Amino acid sequence: MKPSAIVLFFLLGFSACSYGQARTVQVLFIGNSFTNAHNMPGMVSNLVTAAGLKADISFHYAFGQSINYFIKDASCWQAIKSKTWDYIVFQDNQRFYYDSLGKFDSMGYASPVLANNLKLQDSIKKLIPCVKIIYFAGWELEGGLPDRFPGDNTEKMLKRILANYSYLNHLPGVNNTIAPIGVGWISSIFHEPYLSAKPYDKFDLYDVDGRHPGWTGSYLGACVMFAVIFHQSPVGLKNKYILEGTTIDNFTKMMAWQAVQDSFAYTNLAAITPSLTLDSNIVSTSKEYKSYQWYSDNKPIAGATKYQYTMADKACNYWVETIDQKGCFGTSFPVNPSSVKPKPLPNTKKPGE
């Protein structure tokens, strides 16, 4: 897809209305230096504030560590037990995911990654039944490992990581959500020849070590996380970080939002997202939920507590918060009345005309 086509897509889809929600979303990040670099959780928090949302975001990290460490880390479990988290984002050491499909080792070093992921998931959900676990499907070595995989490059390595996260998430008893950060990186690499030329600013997915993220890489990851957790587009949101005002800023947000949309089925995001259907200016969700609250931008609509709502203001975005039969919250993506196509007029011609 050419850059111009992507820009057009988002110009058509973006609304000027602000977003918001009534309750504070509790989010815990668990990870290592890939998440700690440039304070990715802080970047997400900044986007949340810019969007008019409410969230309490915490971060537990240990440099260079993986699931094999965190599963035994007392301080990690203390953080998990400290609150009733809505979302827990787990950023495993990505080196265990860049090998062949289903292999899960690192440079020939076998690892109990699958068993430990299952143990971590089951233990967390026993403590917090409604928690939504999000896997951080990111990146690894720039250039890949051509000595080990002939013809390897960055894009192929990113695809192996994504494939192994999908493999993990399709194991019996696993039904979590994948944050498709690697999809955003692949799209950005494809467009990098355009971005490396003027008038664009420096495009640094990787830091100088070719492994950790540069500012752009961290910010792209943060934008993907924001879209996955809060079901909102980051496009157009203001931020206080170094990319603000640069030519890369809005492009990075667009790449993140596009990655989430393109990967919707693959990431299992649908499993935690109430779906919406449109009929004229009436928006509906499933009748199977225990309760509903509709919102117009950041304001709860008084009395709008049924499974459907008639949208009034074409300038605003509407979304619903649901509670299922187990007492677990869900949030839909927003819709706008202007995106609803009018019904075709009935055929009034007489036979033979």
C-alpha positions in Angstrom: 0.0 0.0 0.0 1.4 3.4 -0.9 1.7 6.1 1.7 -0.8 8.3 -0.1 -3.4 5.5 0.1 -2.8 5.1 3.8 -3.2 8.8 4.5 -6.4 8.9 2.6 -7.8 6.0 4.6 -7.2 7.8 7.9 -8.4 11.2 6.7 -11.7 9.6 5.8 -11.9 7.6 9.0 -10.8 10.1 11.7 -13.3 12.1 13.7 -12.7 15.4 15.6 -14.7 14.2 18.6 -12.8 13.4 21.8 -13.0 10.0 23.4 -13.4 9.0 27.0 -14.8 6.6 29.5 -16.4 6.7 33.0 -14.2 4.3 34.8 -10.4 4.0 35.3 -8.9 1.1 33.4 -6.2 -0.8 35.4 -3.2 -1.9 33.2 -0.1 -3.7 34.3 2.9 -4.1 32.0 5.4 -6.9 32.7 8.6 -6.9 30.6 12.3 -6.1 30.2 14.4 -3.5 28.5 12.4 -3.7 25.3 9.4 -2.1 27.1 11.5 0.0 29.5 13.4 1.7 26.6 12.0 5.3 26.3 9.3 4.3 28.9 6.8 2.7 26.6 4.2 2.4 29.4 4.6 6.2 30.0 4.0 6.8 26.3 0.8 4.8 26.5 -0.3 6.7 29.6 0.3 10.0 27.7 -1.9 8.9 24.8 -4.6 7.9 27.3 -4.6 11.4 28.8 -4.5 13.0 25.4 -7.6 11.0 24.4 -9.5 12.0 27.5 -9.5 8.5 28.9 -8.8 7.3 32.4 -6.2 4.7 33.2 -3.9 3.6 36.0 -0.8 2.1 34.3 1.9 0.3 36.2 5.1 -1.4 35.1 7.1 -4.3 36.5 10.4 -5.0 34.7 13.6 -6.9 35.0 16.4 -6.2 32.4 17.1 -9.1 30.0 14.6 -11.5 31.6 11.9 -13.7 30.2 8.9 -15.8 31.2 11.3 -18.3 32.8 12.3 -15.6 35.3 9.0 -13.8 35.9 7.1 -17.1 36.6 9.4 -17.4 39.7 9.8 -13.7 40.5 8.2 -12.9 43.9 8.1 -9.1 43.2 6.3 -9.8 39.9 3.6 -11.8 41.6 3.4 -9.1 44.3 2.6 -6.6 41.4 0.1 -9.0 39.9 -1.7 -9.4 43.2 -1.7 -5.7 44.1 -4.8 -4.8 42.1 -7.7 -6.3 40.2 -6.2 -5.6 36.7 -8.3 -5.2 33.6 -5.3 -5.8 31.4 -1.9 -7.4 31.9 0.5 -6.9 29.1 3.3 -9.5 29.1 6.4 -8.7 27.1 8.5 -11.9 27.0 12.1 -12.0 25.8 11.6 -12.0 22.0 14.6 -14.1 21.3 12.6 -17.2 22.3 10.1 -16.5 19.5 12.3 -15.9 16.5 13.1 -19.5 15.7 11.2 -21.9 13.5 7.4 -22.3 14.1 6.8 -24.0 17.4 10.4 -24.4 18.4 10.8 -21.7 21.1 14.5 -21.8 21.8 17.3 -19.2 21.6 20.4 -19.9 19.6 20.0 -23.7 20.2 19.1 -23.3 23.9 15.8 -25.1 24.6 13.4 -23.3 26.9 10.1 -24.2 28.6 8.4 -21.1 27.2 5.1 -22.8 26.3 4.7 -24.5 29.7 5.6 -21.4 31.6 3.2 -19.3 29.6 0.4 -21.7 30.3 1.3 -21.7 34.0 1.5 -17.9 34.1 -1.8 -17.5 32.3 -3.7 -20.0 34.5 -2.3 -18.6 37.7 -3.2 -15.0 36.8 -6.7 -15.9 35.7 -7.2 -17.9 38.9 -6.4 -14.7 40.9 -8.2 -12.3 38.5 -10.9 -14.1 36.5 -11.8 -11.1 34.3 -8.3 -10.0 33.4 -7.4 -9.8 29.7 -3.8 -10.9 29.0 -2.1 -9.3 26.0 1.0 -10.8 24.4 3.7 -8.3 23.2 4.5 -9.6 19.7 7.4 -7.3 18.9 10.8 -7.4 17.2 14.4 -8.8 17.6 17.7 -8.4 15.8 17.9 -5.9 13.0 18.8 -7.9 9.8 17.6 -11.2 11.3 20.0 -14.2 11.5 21.2 -15.0 8.0 23.9 -17.2 9.3 21.3 -19.5 10.8 18.4 -18.9 8.4 19.8 -18.4 4.8 18.3 -15.3 3.3 17.0 -14.0 6.6 16.2 -10.4 7.2 14.4 -8.1 9.7 11.0 -8.7 8.1 11.3 -12.5 8.0 12.3 -12.5 11.7 9.4 -10.3 12.6 7.0 -12.7 10.8 8.5 -15.7 12.7 7.9 -13.9 16.0 4.3 -13.1 15.0 3.7 -16.7 13.9 5.0 -18.2 17.1 2.8 -15.9 19.2 -0.1 -17.1 17.1 1.0 -20.7 17.7 1.1 -20.0 21.4 -2.3 -18.4 21.5 -3.9 -21.4 19.6 -2.7 -24.0 22.1 -5.5 -25.8 24.0 -6.8 -23.6 26.9 -5.1 -20.4 25.6 -7.4 -17.6 24.3 -5.5 -14.3 24.9 -4.9 -11.2 22.8 -1.9 -10.5 20.7 -0.6 -6.9 20.3 0.6 -6.8 16.7 3.6 -4.5 17.1 5.6 -6.5 14.6 2.9 -5.9 12.0 3.4 -2.1 12.4 7.2 -2.6 12.2 6.9 -4.6 8.9 4.7 -1.9 7.4 7.1 0.8 8.5 10.1 -1.0 7.1 8.2 -1.2 3.7 7.7 2.6 3.8 11.1 3.5 5.2 12.6 4.4 1.7 9.9 7.1 1.5 10.5 8.2 5.1 14.3 8.4 4.9 14.1 11.1 2.3 13.2 14.7 2.9 10.9 16.3 4.2 10.7 13.4 6.7 12.6 13.4 10.0 14.8 10.6 11.2 13.0 7.3 11.3 14.7 5.1 13.9 12.8 1.8 14.6 16.1 0.4 16.1 18.6 2.0 18.5 22.3 1.9 17.5 22.7 -1.6 19.0 20.3 -3.0 16.3 18.3 -4.7 18.9 16.6 -2.3 21.3 14.0 0.2 19.9 14.8 3.7 18.9 12.3 6.5 19.7 10.1 5.6 16.7 10.1 1.9 17.6 9.0 2.5 21.1 6.4 5.0 20.1 5.0 2.7 17.4 4.7 0.0 20.0 3.0 2.3 22.5 0.5 3.4 19.8 -0.3 -0.3 19.0 -0.8 -1.0 22.7 -3.1 2.0 23.1 -5.3 0.9 20.2 -5.5 -2.7 21.4 -6.2 -1.9 25.1 -8.4 1.2 24.7 -10.1 0.4 21.4 -9.3 3.9 20.1 -7.3 5.3 17.2 -4.2 7.2 18.3 -4.3 9.3 15.1 -4.5 13.0 15.8 -3.8 12.7 19.5 -1.2 15.1 21.0 1.7 13.8 23.0 4.6 15.3 25.0 7.3 13.0 23.5 10.2 13.8 21.2 8.2 12.9 18.0 5.5 15.5 18.6 5.5 18.0 15.7 7.8 15.9 13.5 6.8 14.5 10.2 7.1 11.0 11.6 4.6 11.5 14.5 1.3 11.1 12.6 2.7 8.5 10.3 3.7 6.3 13.3 0.2 6.6 14.7 -1.3 5.7 11.3 1.0 2.6 11.0 -0.1 1.5 14.5 -3.8 1.9 13.8 -3.5 0.2 10.4 -1.7 -2.7 12.0 -4.4 -3.3 14.6 -7.1 -3.2 11.9 -5.3 -5.4 9.5 -4.6 -8.0 12.3 -8.0 -7.9 14.0 -8.8 -11.6 13.4 -5.3 -12.8 13.8 -4.8 -11.1 17.2 -8.0 -12.5 18.7 -9.0 -9.0 19.6 -12.6 -9.8 18.6 -12.8 -12.1 21.6 -12.6 -9.2 24.1 -14.5 -6.6 22.0 -18.3 -6.2 21.9 -19.2 -6.1 18.2 -21.5 -3.3 16.9 -24.0 -3.4 14.0 -25.4 -0.4 12.3 -28.9 0.0 10.8 -29.6 3.6 9.7 -28.7 5.6 12.8 -29.4 2.8 15.2 -26.3 1.0 16.7 -26.7 -2.3 18.4 -24.6 -4.9 20.2 -25.3 -8.4 21.4 -28.4 -9.1 23.6 -26.4 -11.6 25.6 -24.7 -9.2 28.0 -25.9 -8.6 31.6 -25.8 -4.8 31.3 -24.9 -1.9 29.0 -23.9 1.7 29.1 -23.7 3.8 25.9 -21.4 6.8 25.6 -21.3 9.8 23.3 -17.6 10.6 23.2 -16.6 10.8 26.9 -20.1 11.3 28.4 -22.3 8.5 29.5 -25.8 8.9 28.0 -28.5 8.9 30.7 -30.9 6.0 30.3 -28.9 4.5 27.4 -28.6 1.1 29.1 -30.1 -1.3 26.5 -28.4 -3.4 23.9 -29.1 -0.7 21.2 -29.1 3.1 20.9 -30.3 5.6 18.4 -27.4 7.9 17.5 -28.3 11.6 17.2 -25.2 13.8 16.7 -23.3 13.1 13.5 -20.2 14.9 14.9 -19.8 12.5 17.8 -18.6 8.9 18.3 -20.7 6.3 20.1 -19.5 3.3 21.9 -20.8 0.9 24.5 -19.4 -0.6 27.7 -20.8 -4.0 28.6 -20.7 -6.3 31.5 -21.1 -10.0 30.8 -22.7 -12.8 32.9 -19.5 -13.3 34.8 -19.2 -9.6 35.7 -16.4 -8.8 33.2 -16.2 -5.5 31.4 -15.9 -5.0 27.7 -15.5 -2.0 25.5 -16.5 -1.6 21.9 -14.7 0.4 19.2 -16.5 3.7 18.6 -18.7 4.3 15.6 -19.9 7.6 14.0 -23.3 8.3 12.5 -21.6 9.8 9.5 -20.1 6.4 8.7 -23.5 4.8 8.4 -24.5 4.5 4.7 -28.1 5.4 4.0 -30.4 2.6 2.9 -31.1 2.5 -0.8 -34.5 3.9 -1.9 -37.0 1.2 -2.8 -37.5 0.5 -6.5 -40.6 2.5 -7.4 -40.5 1.7 -11.2 -43.4 -0.2 -12.7 -42.7 -3.4 -14.6 -41.6 -2.5 -18.2 -40.4 1.0 -17.4 
